[in-house]
Amino acid sequence: MLSKGILYVVATPIGNLDDFSVRAVRVLETVDLIAAEDTRHTRPLLRHYGISTQMVALHEHNEREVMGRLLRQLEEGQSLALVSDAGTPLISDPGFPLVREAGRLGIPVVPVPGVSAATCALSVAGLPTDRFLFAGFPPRQSSARQRWLQDLVAESATLVFYESSHRILSALKDMAEVFGAARESVVARELTKVHETLLRGRLDALIEIVAEDPNQQKGEFVVLVQGAGRGQSDQKTVETEQVLKVLLDELPLKQAAALAAKITGEKKNALYQQALAWKENP
């Protein structure tokens, strides 16, 4: 009985071709076949490292069709490397059906770790990294995107999105609309490439920068948005107190507290006690 081959899932550089491990080079040199998302993107990498291994295209449009042949080759003892255009395969890239089916058939699936745009951006963003949620690409249309983002409003983990040059500005505007313009965020553009930029600030400020500079609307983007944690709670408290103080200037205490509760969604009794404390200790 033939021993089964190995499916290697190999992370490739996201920009700088030198960001490639010695182990990954060795794997690509020694496997029987490389399944690449786009052979045109992978070829310069192989050329850079003098690798001549045969390639086959495996992308979202032919994945189901090609997968059967690749699995047969693996079961016959051949080894295969799966690579995407850039970064770690399956992270918003093709390959999931192949990896899942290989595992089901008992074919060894081995990760060869390396660069991922999401973790690369997280490491330099300056936002909390103890918990993060990778959400991938938002929907293309604004209305669908806003509904999709609405499900993430209460998420306390740092949110990580991928976005394209065609939709970066509209996506940021929708994020500000749904999450609030004050959310701290980071726009990481063209990571590890020549024109790499990292913009930090509130969503409203980032929208202004991106809108005014056409260069900031080119390339590939990772957008990180601070989760609904302490920073947002503190901001909400400040805004609630401002509403209550304005109403107290025009209305009796009880009425002001009741109206402020309707406007902000806060509990009426808590606002009443706050207003009472201000009155007793002006």
Secondary structure, 3 states (H helix, E strand, C coil): CCCCCCEEEECECCCCCCCCCHHHHHHHHHCCEEEECCHHHHHHHHHHCCCCCCEEECCCCCHHHHHHHHHHHHHCCCCEEEECCCECCCCCCCCHHHHHHHHHCCCCEEEECCCCHHHHHHHHHCCCCCCEEEEECCCCCHHHHHHHHHCCCCCCCEEEEEEECCCHHHHHHHHHHHHCCCCEEEEEECCCCCCCEEEEEEHHHHHHHHHHCHHHHCCEEEEEECCCCHHHHHHHHHHHHHHHHHHHCCCCHHHHHHHHHHHHCCCHHHHHHHHHHHHHCC
